[in-house]
Amino acid sequence: MSIFSKKQDPNDIPKVSDTMREIYDAMKTKGYDPVNQFVGYLLSGDPMYIPGAVRPKIRAFDRDEILEELVKNYFER
């Protein structure tokens, strides 16, 4: 282990679901249709579907992670 590496506190790691909710709210505030915007982003990978203020937050996750979270939540409800 390097003396420069810092062990990250698990509580500091953002959750996909929390981030998705935050981005959803930002889209609604901007007057966008969040479902269409998320689908566009997930299919294309083009970050322009996500408002600029929250774009870095969604890019913290791979699209695969986001899809996994969406499918998991769909079947668990």
C-alpha positions in Angstrom: 0.0 0.0 0.0 1.4 3.4 -1.0 1.7 6.1 1.6 -0.2 8.3 -0.8 -3.3 6.2 -1.2 -6.2 7.0 1.1 -8.7 4.4 2.0 -12.1 5.7 1.1 -14.8 5.7 3.7 -17.7 3.6 2.3 -20.1 6.3 3.6 -18.4 8.8 1.2 -19.0 6.7 -1.9 -22.1 8.0 -3.7 -24.8 5.5 -4.4 -26.2 5.1 -7.9 -29.8 5.4 -6.7 -29.1 8.6 -4.8 -27.3 10.1 -7.8 -30.0 9.1 -10.2 -32.6 10.8 -7.9 -30.6 14.0 -7.8 -30.2 14.0 -11.6 -33.9 13.3 -12.0 -34.8 16.3 -9.9 -32.4 18.5 -11.8 -34.0 17.4 -15.1 -37.5 18.1 -13.8 -36.4 21.6 -12.6 -35.0 22.3 -16.1 -38.3 21.2 -17.6 -36.9 18.1 -19.3 -38.5 14.7 -19.4 -36.2 12.7 -17.2 -37.2 9.3 -18.6 -36.4 10.3 -22.1 -33.2 12.0 -21.1 -32.0 8.9 -19.1 -32.9 6.5 -21.9 -31.0 8.7 -24.4 -28.0 8.8 -22.2 -28.0 5.1 -21.4 -28.4 4.1 -25.1 -25.9 6.5 -26.6 -23.5 7.3 -23.8 -23.7 11.0 -24.8 -23.5 13.1 -21.6 -25.3 16.0 -23.4 -28.6 14.3 -22.3 -27.7 15.2 -18.7 -27.8 18.8 -17.4 -24.3 20.3 -17.1 -24.6 21.0 -13.4 -25.0 17.2 -12.6 -23.2 15.7 -15.5 -20.0 14.9 -13.5 -22.1 13.0 -11.0 -23.5 10.6 -13.6 -20.1 10.1 -15.2 -18.8 8.8 -11.9 -20.7 5.6 -12.7 -20.4 3.2 -15.7 -23.6 2.9 -17.7 -23.6 -0.8 -16.8 -23.8 0.1 -13.1 -26.7 2.4 -13.7 -28.6 -0.2 -15.8 -27.9 -2.8 -13.1 -29.3 -0.6 -10.4 -32.4 0.2 -12.5 -33.1 -3.4 -13.3 -32.5 -4.5 -9.7 -34.9 -1.8 -8.4 -37.5 -2.7 -10.9 -37.6 -6.4 -9.8 -37.3 -5.7 -6.1 -40.4 -3.5 -5.9 
